[in-house]
Amino acid sequence: MMKTKALFPGSFDPFTAGHLNILKRALTMFDEVTVAIGVNIDKRGFFPTDVKMDIIRQATRGLEGVDVIFYDNLTVDTCRELGIRHIVRGVRNMIDFETERSIADANRRLAPEIETIIIPTAQEYAHISSTAVRDILKHHGDTSLFIPEGVDLHSLVRQDGKNADTGAGL
């Protein structure tokens, strides 16, 4: 029997408890989910890609059917390269939904064979954003309520206090 696969793309800067909730729910629909860290030209990266991958691997330790990759092309092209026909996206609110629907519509025009599945985040995670987590981290606050168990973001920040992608201080 052929395994069902999905791609869960995002900047994941960092991967949050909300992202993990979406991933776990996607795993109830698909045999394998590839978490794909992409480059978003509209976002200035805080964590370098290797650290993002470490965070996701820590967060998904023990989960069957999860792979983590980096990509820097169109999401639909990555799907085609990997033989994946479904994209999973999470939304926290209607603003997220409208953005994701527009992206899904564009992807459908580019690759009609690839379908986007939009999963609403569970209510208890709807307030969590990577932006808020980065802000809490920058100000040395407790991020543990917002990130998956077993992930220590403070230990992953460069010792010199600089963001590895931009060189900006914390």
Stockholm file with secondary structure:
# STOCKHOLM 1.0

chainA/1-170         MMKTKALFPGSFDPFTAGHLNILKRALTMFDEVTVAIGVNIDKRGFFPTDVKMDIIRQATRGLEGVDVIFYDNLTVDTCRELGIRHIVRGVRNMIDFETERSIADANRRLAPEIETIIIPTAQEYAHISSTAVRDILKHHGDTSLFIPEGVDLHSLVRQDGKNADTGAGL
#=GR chainA/1-170 SS CCCCEEEEEECCTTCCHHHHHHHHHHTTTCSEEEEEEECCTTSCCSSCHHHHHHHHHHHTTTCTTEEEEEECSCHHHHHHHHTCCEEEEEESSHHHHHHHHHHHHHHHHHCTTCEEEEEECCGGGTTCCHHHHHHHHHTTCCCTTTSCTTCCHHHHSCTTSBCTTTCCBC
#=GC SS_cons         CCCCEEEEEECCTTCCHHHHHHHHHHTTTCSEEEEEEECCTTSCCSSCHHHHHHHHHHHTTTCTTEEEEEECSCHHHHHHHHTCCEEEEEESSHHHHHHHHHHHHHHHHHCTTCEEEEEECCGGGTTCCHHHHHHHHHTTCCCTTTSCTTCCHHHHSCTTSBCTTTCCBC
//
